[in-house]
């Protein structure tokens, strides 16, 4: 796996985080609704599991669009790239010896100065 592949995996893996969190929550709420149905109690009229899944899907799509735009800007040469491997650099972080950026491909630190 090349550094560019690692960079793309790191950027796009975060896009699935809302769905990974929302699916167990929606399943738990659905099980709660089913428990109410089994005891013949009135269930809430709001279809909350479907709504949670819909919001998580929309959030995943927005995150994917943001990350795809970052990759596109890097590919066009409009973003900072690593002098060692050429991959996209992350945001500025404050470190022990001043501000730096971490490469998303080779994971090395590059001074902002």
N, C-alpha and C positions, 0 to 999 in steps of 0.2 A: 504494500500500500504506500503510495507516494505521499509527500507532504501536502500536496494540493488535495488529495483524497481525504486525508485526515482533517484538513481545514474545513472542507465541505461537510463532512460528517459532524464535526463539532458545531458548525453553524446551524445545520438543519436538524440535529437531534433535539435541540431546545424547542422546536416547533411542535413536537408531540407531547410535551410535558402537560399542557392543559387537558388533553384527552386521557393521559395516563392517570391524572388526578380525578377527572370527572366521571370516568366509567365506574370505578368502585363506589363513588358517592351515589350515582344514579341507581346502581344495582342495590345498594342498601336502602334507598328510599323506596324502590320498587318492592323489595322484600317487606318493608314496613307497611306499604299499602296492601300487599297480599295478606299480611297477618290480620289487618283490619277486615279484609273481605272474608276471611275464614271464620271470624267470630260474628259475622253478619252485622258489623257496625258500618255506619255510613262512611265511605271513603271521601277524602277531599276531592273536590271537582277539578282542581288544577292538576294538569298532567306534568308534574314537576320533573320526573326523570327525562322526559322528552325535551323539555326546555333546557335543562342542564346540559344535555348532550348537544343540543343546537348551539348554545352559547360557547361551549368548549370547541366545537367544530369551527365556528366563526373566528374564535381566538387563534386556533391553529392556522387557519388560512391567513389571518393578518400577520402573524409571526412569520409564516413562510414567505409572504410577500416582502416583508422587511428584510429578511435574511437573503432572499434572492436578489433584492436590489443591492445589498452590500456586495454580494458576489459579482453582480453585473458591473458595478462601479469599479471594483478591483480589476476585473477583466479588461475594462476600458482604460485603465491606468489613471483613474480619478481618485484613488484612495492610496494611502501609504502602504508600502509593501516592505517585507523583510529584506535586508541587504544580503542575508545568508542564503535563504531558500526562495525568496520571491513571493511568499504567501502574504495574505492580508494581516495587518497588524491590528490588535485590539485597541480598546480605548485607553486613555491615559490613566495610570494608577500612580498613587503616591507611595514611594518606597523609602527604604532606609537611606539611600544615596540620592534621593530626588525623584522627580517624575520619570516614569518609564512606560513603555508599551510592550505587551507580550505578543509574540508571533503566534498565530493560530495554527500554523503548520508544524514548525519545529519546536515550539514552546520555549524559545530563548527570549531573554529580556533585552530590550534595546533602549538606551537612554534617550530621553526626550530633548536633551540639551544639544 
